[in-house]
Amino acid sequence: MKSAIELAMERAGGGEKKLSDDQKNEIAELRSKDKAKRAQEEIMFKEKTASLPAGPEREELERIYAIDIAKIEADTESEIEKVRKG
């Protein structure tokens, strides 16, 4: 028995195709690299802000850190989408 969501996606032609083992492995590798990049950014952020009190300089570093993490995430999702499309 299919769920309402599955039926709606079929009607809309949006059913997701099955991924090959190679695609699954490539996506897993991309996610692993993403995790490593995020961890590296976090370490660098903590090193830069460890001795900084609250204030404009720290807020600026927090803003840059958030932008860097969002960019890493967007790049990874873009690469994963390329793999899914084949």
URVENTA-V309044 format. One record per helix or strand. SS is the DSSP state (A for helix, B for strand). FROM is the first residue (numbers start at 1). TO is the last residue. If there is no record, write none. Layout:
BEGIN
SS_FROM_TO / SS_FROM_TO
END
This chain:
BEGIN
A_4_12 / A_21_49 / A_56_85
END
